[in-house]
Amino acid sequence: PLVTRYVTWETHASVETTRSVLAEWVPQYEKQDYYHWLIEYEGVPIGSISLFGVSDWHRRGELGYCIGSSYWNKGITTKAVSLVLDFAFQEVGLERVIARHDVENPALGRVMQKAGMIKEGVLRRDVRRKSDGVFTDMVIYGILRDEWAARRQNG
């Protein structure tokens, strides 16, 4: 519940629920445009990260991620986000990647900033949280291909 407090999907009630979700994900890997990865730390699965809503025409996608609370504030998520941004721009050929976070969860915004994403604004009452049913504002961050390339070039 701590990890999923600000998300739009239900907290897994059991290991069986997680197994069921994973069983739904596995066949999706047959699709060329399915981008969902495990985040692993020292051989232990600790979360997931995905690039979704990818549009070939607009050459954009959205980034989402979630990791176990005992792995917060260790730079793991920032590294994972940076790797997925590299993949999005180098391999998928995107022009723009966005990510959003609940205004009440600013730590996710700090991860986005550390990965080079720029705050673009606030989407008012954009989503309804599953944990409490509240319609909440979402902060949106984005990064463009040329911003990503300049960041990589500058170290």
Buried (B, 14 or more C-beta within 10 A) or exposed (E): EEBBBBBBEEEBEEEEEEEEEEEEBEEEEEEEEBBBBEBEBEEEEBBBBBBEEBEEEEBBBBBBBBBBEEBEEEEBBBBBBBBBBEBBBEEBEBBBBBBBBBBEBEEBBEBBEBBBBEEEEEBEEBBEBBEEEEEBBBBBBBBBBEBBEEBBEEE
